[in-house]
């Protein structure tokens, strides 16, 4: 229940002072792991091998945008729907060379329905308003009809000699709107189809590299003895748009 003058404003519907909305969904999750017996590996350099497949379904609950500003819809609560996602992932985990190397690979695909995104909306001046009235632009959470995200990740850790460890990680990501009817950002009124655009703030490529070497330190005072480990880290992320 919402008191006046605030109301729930569904698109193309009159304001409502109260409302009830219920949402329920199954959220299954399952995985399959395939373990290779040691006998299958034989004399190969692989110490451990595991492949897996995972499927999960989840959702982000809906809500209400609180609109603040001059206009016919001042004080209205603009709702947005729950966002649904189906996630598929297949991968491989390996340990090799007498546990001196670890390699993990994963490929994933995510299908969104009603993905929640931040978008522009124009609030026109109400009838009978002064001539100097300026329409207001609002940033609201809206629902994109459909979106997909696909990518891969690779992680490698190598210990070639005692004390030396080398680690690297690479990620490739393609995330796009499949269907999204929005408005042009410059005036917030002109219809604009954003299908094919990539997500805001999401890089298409990331990488990481680190190397470290542990040196034993032996001093006369035993409490000062131990290990000295210099480490160098480097990371990269491709450009993103806002």
N, C-alpha and C positions, 0 to 999 in steps of 0.2 A: 504494500500500500504506500502510495506517494501523495503527499499533500500538495495542494495548489500553491503556486502556479506551475510547479514541476510536473512533467508528465512523461510517459514512455512513448516515444515517437517511432513507430515502425515505418519503413519506407512506404509512401503513398497511402498511409492510413492516418486517421485522426488521432489526436493525443488521447492516451488512456491513463486513468488515475491509478489503476492497479492491474496486475497481471500475474499469471502463474505459468512457469515453463519448467518442464521436467525433461531430463536427458539421461539415457542409459545406453550402454554399449558393452558388448563383450570385448575384453582385451586379452586375447589369447597370446601365449608366448611358448615357443617350442624350439628345441635345438637337437641336432644330430651330430654326434662325434664318431669319427672313424679312427680307431687306433690300430696301427700296423704292428703285428707281433715282431719280436726281435729276430725270429728266424727268417722273416721276409726280407729284412734289411741285410742279412748276411754280412759280407765283408765290405759293404758300402761305407762311405764316410759319415753317413747319417746315423746319429745316436737315437734320435727321437723324431717321430713324424706324426702329426695330427691334422686331419682335415675336418672342417665343420660347416654346417649350414644352420642359420638362425632366421626365424621369422617372428616378428612381434608387431602388434597393433596397439596404438595408443591414441590418446586424445588430449587436447588442451581445452578446458572449459570455456564457455562463452562468457559474455559480460555486458556491461553498459558503459558507453562513453558519456561522461558528464560534460555537456557543452556549455561553455561560459562565454558570453559576448553579446553584443547587440544583434538583434534580428528577430524574425518571427518565431524562431525555435529556441529562443533564449530560455535556459533552464530545462530543456528537454533532455531525456536520457536516451541516447541512440544505441540500440542493442547490436551485438555482433554474435555470430553463431559459433558453436564449438568447432575446433579444427581437428581433423582426423588424419592419421598417418599409418601407412603400412610400410614396414621396414624389412628388407631382405638383405642378408649378408652371407657370403661364402668366403672361407679363408683357409689358410694353411699355416701351421706353426711347426718349425723345425729346430732341432739342435744337432750340430754336426762337429766333426773334427775333434773328437774327444772333448766335447763341451767347450771348445774354443770359439765356436761361431753359433749365433742364433739368428734365424731369419723368419720373420712373420709377414704374411701377405693377407690382405683382406680386400674384397670387392663388395660394394654395397649399393643398394637402390632403394630410394624412399619415395613413395607416392602420397602426396598430400591432397586432401579434399577440404575446401573451405579454409585454406591456410590464412591465419591472421597476420595482416600486414598493416603498417601505418601509411595512410594516404591522405590526400588533401580533399577538402570539401568546402564549397562556397555557400555562405548564408546570406541571401539577398536582404535588402532593406525592406521592412514591412510596409504595407500600403499606408499612405498618408504620412510617411516619415519626411523629415526636412530634406531639402534639396542637397544639402551638404553631407547627407548620410553616406557612409562608405561601407560597401558590403564586406563582411568578415570572412576570412579564410580560417578554417579549423583543421587541425591535424587529428584524424580519428583512426581508430583501429577498425579495419574493414576485413572482409573475407574475399580472398582470391578464389576463383572457382576451382582451379586445379593447378598443381605444381609438382615438379619432380626434382629429385636430387640424386645424382649418381657419382660414384667416385671410387678411388682405390687408395690404399695406404700400404707402405712398405717400411719395415723396420729391420735394421741390420746391426748386430753387435759382434765385434771381432776382438779376440784376445790372442794376438799372434805370438807374443812372448810374455813371460811372467812380469806383471806390473803394468803392462801397456793395455789399454782398452780404447777401442775406437767405436763410436756409435753414430748412426745416421738414420734419418727418417725422411720420407718423401710422401706428400699427399697431393692428389689431383682431384679436383671437385668441379662438377658441372651442375649448377642449380638454376632452374629456369621456371618461369610461369608458363603453364600450358594454356590457361584461359584466365584472363583478368581484365574485365571492363572497368576502367578507371576514368579519371578526368585529367586534362592537361595541367601540369603543375604550375604553369605561369598564370593561369586565370582561374583554375579550380572549377571550371564550368564546362569547357569543351570536352566532349567524349573522346576517350583515348584508349586504344587497345594495347595493353602491355604484354600480350602473349609473346613469348620468345625472349623477354628481358631476363637478365640474371638477377639474383637477389641482391639487395643492398648489403654492404658491409661484409660480403662473403668472398674471400680470395679464391682464385681458381687453382693456385699452386702454392704449396708451402714446403719448406725443407729445413732440415736441422742437421748439424754436424758437431760432434764433440770428440775430443781426444784427451786422454789423461794418462799420466805415468806415475806410479807410486814408487818412491825411493825409500829404502830403509834408513833410519837415522839411529845410530848407536853412539851414545855419549856415556861418559863415566857415571853420571847420575842416571840411574835407571828410570826415574820419573820423567826425565827429559827425552828418553828414547821413544821411538815409535816410527811413524811413516810420514813422509812429506809427499803430497800429491798435487803437483801443478796440473791445471786443467784449462783447456781452451774450448769455448762454446761459440758457435756461429749459427744464425738462423736467418731465413729469408721468407718473405711473404709477398706475393704479387699484389699489384694495386687493386683497390676496391673502389666502388662508387657509392655515393650516399643518396 
